[in-house]
Amino acid sequence: MTATICWQSLFFIHNIMVDIKQYLIDYGLSDIETDLYLGLLETGPTTILEIAKHTGIKRSTVHLNVENLIQKGLVSQTRHGVRRRIVAEAPEKLGFILEQKKWRIKELESKLPDIVKKIHKKIPETKKESKVGVRYYEGEIGVRSIYQEILKSDKLRSYVNISKIFEVFPENPQLFPQSVDRESLRMWEIIEDSERSREYVKNVGPTKKYRYKFFPKKWTSSVFFDYMIFNGKIAMITCAGIHPSGVVITDKDLYENSKLLFEMMWDLLPEPNS
């Protein structure tokens, strides 16, 4: 019994540390910066050499990353005679820095439209998107930028495995209906026939601006995919690997052919519940 309780306690502590480290990484620290910050919280004021020994990280690596943490406001330094000692700021400092980041982001957002105009004025070629035929994106942030682009379009036709895409991008069930309701976006979706997809369409459609049909059940794919046809472009997103990835292709002929094939399939599929 004692051994079981001890094991459970260790497992609980491990999970807490995993949560802490993941938050700090999401916050913007690297793996090494995270280990050093937590190590400094454990040791209190110390030297580069001592924290290197404590964490098992090379001294030269520690020096570089401690400087990064100082720049980020999470580590400060003091001197005892000629020796420099470093100390981690209290965890509450994370909230203060986060507020500064929010303020900075708001400032950047307010300046963005003017900066975009200046860029286009200075470098007119940036407007000529047709020169970029294919764009690749890796990771959730990159793929989310594809969705943000699509939300600004006026018409969207898509083949999508809703159940599996929503696992990776849980915000999509709200973002797309909101764009249909508030913006000029009109959507036609061919989706897998599953409990999750039926629950989704029950809540959002059909409407004049949103229509859907189901793939035959035998066609339902086990792959995480989203294939979207919009504004002269094709976007393909997959979540089959460790990280989601996507590609956006700008090609008039490919767009027109893809749209035609979509409409042919749409006409062949029965109306929902028929």
Secondary structure as UniProt FT lines:
FT   HELIX           2..27
FT   HELIX           31..43
FT   HELIX           48..55
FT   HELIX           59..71
FT   TURN            72..73
FT   STRAND          75..80
FT   TURN            81..82
FT   STRAND          83..88
FT   TURN            91..92
FT   HELIX           93..122
FT   HELIX           124..127
FT   HELIX           129..131
FT   STRAND          134..138
FT   HELIX           139..151
FT   STRAND          155..160
FT   HELIX           162..168
FT   TURN            170..171
FT   HELIX           172..182
FT   STRAND          186..191
FT   HELIX           195..204
FT   STRAND          210..214
FT   HELIX           217..219
FT   STRAND          225..230
FT   TURN            231..232
FT   STRAND          233..238
FT   STRAND          245..250
FT   HELIX           252..268
FT   TURN            272..273
//
